[in-house]
Amino acid sequence: MPLLVRAGRLAGHAEPVDLRVGDDGRIASIVATSDAPSDDTGGAEVLDAAGRMIAPPYVEPHVHLDSVLTAGEPRWNESGTLWEGIERWTERKPLLTHDDVVGRVMQVLRWQVANGVLFVRSHVDVTDPDLTALRALVEVRERVRDVMTLQLVAFPQEGIVSFDGGEKLLEEAVHLGVDVIGAIPHYEDTREDGVRSVEIAVDLASRHGLMVDAHCDEIDDEQSRFVEVLATLANRSGLRERVTASHTTAMGSYNAAYSYKLSRIIARSGINLVCNPMVNLHLQGRFDAYPKRRGLTQVKELLGAGVNVAFGHDDVMDPWFPLGTANPCQVALVGSLATQLTSPAEVRECYRAVTDRAARVLGLQGGYGIEVGRPASFVVLDARDPFDVVRRQVRPSHVVANGHLVARGPEHASTLTWPGEDEMSVDFRRDADR
Ligand SMILES: [Zn+2]
């Protein structure tokens, strides 16, 4: 049955609107509620938004689905470093089976849908001669396609040049149907290997019409300078905005002169950057005494230079990060604090970093956003505006994917019985009306 969303508040519309979904799962019409006869549902299922916000869904631009829910298996990452994370994962990898991967991934995809995420880019480790995780993820991508769009990145966790057979495995991943080519130049053994690995990734993507998303300079080493290589090759190859540099945490340690030079190269290249604030606050700075670095990329400065920057969750309960609920709203809040983007306008930018800016990373233009003719995929939020969503961590009351209601949200209220006081309630959906 087609869906009719009644009386929702939509950015750019002064009055509440009725949004009607067509039989094709696309938005058929958006009209002011005051202009729509209330008894004419046209046989549609009615979702009463009752004045709540209707917003495009969240987009997860950077997660590692293959490793989710493996924290502590077979051992915990005690040092909390990226390096021990890779060691623990290298121990877990031989234990991967098809069913193990599918079961864990489906669990986290359900969390994501409940949180309002309908578009996901997942890195998948391809430094595994059997490519067990990638084969499973290709199957999952197909299984969930009516609800979620899943992009898969061939991610060479242990290197392309420094890992035996790394380049061949990348090519095999292309034949299995990945959407994006990855790289990890700062992990390669030498600077030259790192440069070569970026060249291989860009060349492979160019030849097969794919995108590039490299883990780039995820280290607190001010000498790690591969973003300049990736951005330059993105520009020269013509791939430009189809290229993304992820993490780039070394930028948090670069001097001002080099930062200035680099931001010009990045802006000119058209590439996207993805910062993963929760995980890099946790992993970086681990080798520092005080003062201890934040270990995040230069988000505020890059936005100021006109670069598209998005926020990713990165890891969900795996060897690199023991926490996480797969909720981009939490990522936006942590990103806001960690990068000191805290004015009202800046908090709105952090919300954009997990919505439309992340959609640009995935290249979703035309398939994302609330407009007539576009897929009817959106969330309903009991909040005033994006600032309110981030501040109160408002979860969606409804999630609609391609015209189908796929999730309903919870209540957020508690009753307080304090000694000497009358019973009272705290309702986190309402305290904006304080
Ligand atoms: Zn990552």
Boltz pocket constraint, residues with backbone or C-beta under 6 A from the ligand:
constraints:
  - pocket:
      binder: B
      contacts: [[A, 62], [A, 64], [A, 123], [A, 215], [A, 246], [A, 314]]
      max_distance: 6.0
